[in-house]
Amino acid sequence: MILFESGGLAVRQLKAEDDVLLCRWLSDPAVLAYYEGRDRPQNLAAIRETFFNRKDEDTTCCIITYDNNDIGYIQFYPIGEDERTEYGYSDFSGNIMGMDQFIGETVYWNRGIGTQLITAMKDFLQNHKHADKIVMDPQVWNHRALRVYEKCGFIRKKLLPKHEWHEGEYRDCWLIEFDCR
């Protein structure tokens, strides 16, 4: 099922046969340098467990296509109570959506597709999932991703020290936010 299309870009829900794509992307050291870590290449069994046998049914897992080519992965989900507390949103009663993504086909990097994707997903979450805020938590060293997110209107809200395990150590991340209101 296609969730949206925008100028050659489309986002569709994950299908069982996408396991091979995800496995290829998540065993590529260039992709893993930014997503999961180069010390954590994935095999088909791990992909199926992580993406297809999820215990959190609130996460919507999707494939990004560009000009009818599958090029990456994106997921979105409502932020739970634990994350609301950690992120400083305990007193906020609105709908907060989180999202994570990567472009797995490296030939599509640095072509403006990330900016197009984040803009379109922001609009989708605002208009179809009624998000009041959208948050992400990129690692502080990922300057390319941070530039894209900030270009799309996200702002750095809070430093999250030692927040994410990546390549053998806990890394600092930024909580970034887009306020839809």
Secondary structure, DSSP 8 states (H G I E B T S, - for coil): -EEEEETTEEEEE--GGGHHHHHHHTT-HHHHTTTT-TT----HHHHIIIIIS-S-TT-EEEEEEETTEEEEEEEEEE--HHHHHHHT-TT--S-EEEEEEEE--GGGTTSSHHHHHHHHHHHHHHHHS--SEEEE--BTT-HHHHHHHHHTT-EEEEEEEEEEEETTEEEEEEEEEEE--
